[in-house]
Amino acid sequence: MRKSESGGVTHKKYTNRGKVTVALRSFLAGIRLRGESFLPSERYLSDKLNCSRVVLRKVLSEFEEQGELLKGGKGRIIAPEQAVMRVVFATSGNEAIHGYSWNHLWSVMEPLARVAGIAIDLVLYSAASPLTIEKLGSKLPDAMIFTSMLQSAEINFMTEFKSELPVISIDGNYAETFDFAVTLDDYDVGFRAGKLLKQCGYQQPAFIGNKTVGYLPFKQRQSGFCDAFADGTVKIVQTVDYNQVALIKATVNAVKQLITAGADSLFLYSDELIDFVFQAIAEERSIPDEFGLITLNGSGRSLAHTPQVTAFSHMIPEIARQLISLLTQECNGSLPSTFKIKVGAADVFKGTTIRNYKELIL
């Protein structure tokens, strides 16, 4: 350090190209994280990296020779990172992803993967447009993640090539079928939801699930919820999702029938239909004094209502981190086949659709 003419202290500028190289690479990483492409001016960089313009130009030239920087019409452009692996993220959808959870997971995972040097391709499939080998591209990816129920033909074709690449399910239903499964602890979610309603004084709890055959998460949530009420007072309604319109109608009718039958509280398996469920309850009962509501998959949908819906979190960021961790490790059998993510009181949105909630949780 040295004193400036004004009496302040200035730092000696770096003249060592190695130190400037390390500092510039760190600076580039920060720019990539912000989603920016253009490098600032040389004057800005020399001040930011505390180096002379002469040394900076030499380092910039080296980065250009190595392909890390490109010359553009408006200055230097940061070259796209070279992906170390290609991954397919397959989920249900036609022109867009079906389901808030999977859309949220994709939006969180994609930038995390990019920073880790993983290129993720989004592949959509549905009953009308099933998952096929052609959808994976001309070349098999290095790994594959899927999030939704598969048809038997899809399971068969994926089983054929799973020896060639890791297949990761975000559904415990497939933990024995494919290499890995990263899931929420669904039983624990159901049990905690039931216990929370019980603590808040509700006497006639209800659960709305999905009757889709073999879908383990719904069964586990229902089982945990019922176990929290060992006296058998739980009212169970299972809807069938022939299509989205039919599912909405069936769910709304189920809510109204439960209220008529004396239910005073409800655990909804997901917040996918929360707008319709909330409206159906509000037309019949005062929330939370006369009727309590708690849902899985807390999101903006839950927080958009008045009062805000109390909801467990699907912990999307944690699931995304687990997936990135799986992808960046050697998938060699030494990893556990299933990652269970536990939920706790801290993973509940502080909504107010159940009474006395603040006294119990906050």
SULHU-V448354 format. One line per field, one symbol per residue. ss: DSSP state (@ for helix, = for strand, . for the rest). burial: # if it has 16 or more other C-alpha atoms within 10 Angstrom, else .. A space follows every 50 residues. Layout:
BEGIN
ss: ???
burial: ???
END
This chain:
BEGIN
ss: .==.....==...=..@@@@@@@@@@@@@@@@@....=...@@@@@@@.. =.@@@@@@@@@@@@@...====..====......=========...=..@ @@@@@@@@@@@@@@@..========.......@@@@......====.... .@@@@@@@@@@....====..@@@.....=====.@@@@@@@@@@@@@@. ....======.....@@@@@@@@@@@@@......=====....@@@@@@@ @@@@@@@@@@....====.....@@@@@@@@@....=...=====....@ @@@......===...@@@@@@@@@@@@@.........====...@@@==. ......@@@@@.
burial: .............#.....##..#...#...#.....##..#..##..## ###.##..##..##...###.....####.#...#########...#### ###.##.#######.######.####....#...##...########### .......#...#...##########.######################.. .#########....###############....#######......##.# ##.###.##...############.###.##.....##..#########. ###....#########..##.###.##..........##.#.#....### #####.#.....
END
